[in-house]
């Protein structure tokens, strides 16, 4: 039996569905949220993921909270987990980048991990799967290896705490005799074939911001005379496209490393099957997606012109215009990733995936369109479970 933390989150939910499809029995640690019981949340997710009725019978739900010692479990649930689990897949984490939320991020990413490891040590569990991130590499412009690292600096508190969590898991698992596998995905977006997703941050956020500004100033032009749009340099072309003069600073040769969730799930399954003794595995794309391509896709899909990439030197002495200032404010947390030159190696994960015929698809326009069409259709998640 496998315990999954974060099973109502993006990656955790997909991994739970995968393990259920493989015939495993799964215990999901979940909690009530936003007026929905844990059972309701899990039921809606399993329906959305298309888990068959006969597989749902293999789901055991326990209510708990990661931040609480003992995970806040009832005695019977704690006894069930200690007695039955063979593996733990620890997906739960806080992905906030905000330094002002450091205490919350540390409570989830570090204290929460300690509590899960405490449970693992007093149970029959022998394998511990930790979902980390490739960005534990910290501020780095070189080749990032599949090994424990201690970078001098990090882009944000999320990267920092996930790196500290890897060391914590490694030390505790070695001491307890648990076989530890660390999975480091890069930026994960929706399903490459269906476009469906449960989460709309990261890759989606800059696109959503551009579309928000487009709709805002188009409405101003069509309904209010357009003087606010004019102040920002926004106008409509004769063919109805919206011109938005925005320069985005990016590094030559840089880009973003993105993988679809279906690739991540298949990679996890293959690594879990083959790497029974554990290890560190970077689940990444062998090729980065250029910022120029994402801008091209965005403009073509949403009928926008005027957004362009500029090297840092080309922006020196040329102050940002009003629209660029607004755009930069929204994207402040993501700015370092638009200038990313980190190269993530997959010397351990790569051969396993190659042997299984698992290849990460590049982010083409067709895949981008499927994913963004779905995002807009479900209101960026606000209408996710309606209808």
Buried (B, 14 or more C-beta within 10 A) or exposed (E): BBBBBBBBBBBBBBBBBBBBBEEBBBBBBBBEEEEBBBEEBBBBBBEBBEBEEEBEEBBBBBBBBBBEEBBBBEEEBBEBBBEBBBBBBBBBBBBBBEEEBBEBBBBBBBBBBBBBBBBBBEBEBBBBBBBBBBBBBBEBEEEBBBEBBEBEEBBBBBBBBBBBBBEBBBEBBEEBEBBBBBBBBBBBBBBBEEBBBBBBBBBBBBBBBBBEBBEBBBEBBEEEEBEBBEEBBBBBEEEEBBBBBBBBBBBEEBBBBBBBBBBBBBBBBBBBEBBEEBBBBBBBBEEBBBBEBBBBBBBEBBBBBBBBBEEEEEBEEEEBBEBBEBBBEBBEBBBBBBBBEBBBBBEBBBEBBEEBEBEBBBBEEEBBBBBBEBBBEBEBBEEBBEE
